[in-house]
């Protein structure tokens, strides 16, 4: 006597048969398929996060190494005209002042 299937099992079998006929059968077990989908979702989240933070790269580069970042910008041809060069010198001056102030604060803290 054939085994009676529930409606859910029958629908699942129908989907499998349809996928086999259409050539979309992945050949993966349900557990492998879930793992594959989970992996794809994690990869997509990483790509989305990277794209979201991509516009911040120039700011983080400047914060981490301001003079090095300015050097790389200048070598790419930025700050070519006279007005931009004066802005560059102002930025460099401000960066140097900030570095000197940080050094002064650290020296003062160490003397306490």
C-alpha positions, 0 to 999 in steps of 0.5 A: 500500500503506498504511503499517503503524503501530507499536503506539505510533502506533496507540494515539496515533491511537486516543486522538486519535480518541476525544478528537475523538468525545468533544469533548475535542480541545484542537486543540493540537499535542503540542509546544504541549500540553507547553508548556501543561502546563509553564506550568500546572505553574509557575503551580501551584508559584507558587500553592502557594509563595504559600499556603505563605508566606501565614501568614508575612506578618504576621511579615515585616511586623513585622520590616520595619517594626515600628512601622508594623505595630503602627500598622496593627494598632491601627487595625484595632481590636486592643489594645482593652482595658486588658490588651492596651494594656499589652502594646502599650506593652511591645512598643513599648518593646521595639521602641524599645530594639531600634532604639536598640541597633542604632543604638548598635552601628552607631555603635560599629562605625564608630568602630573 
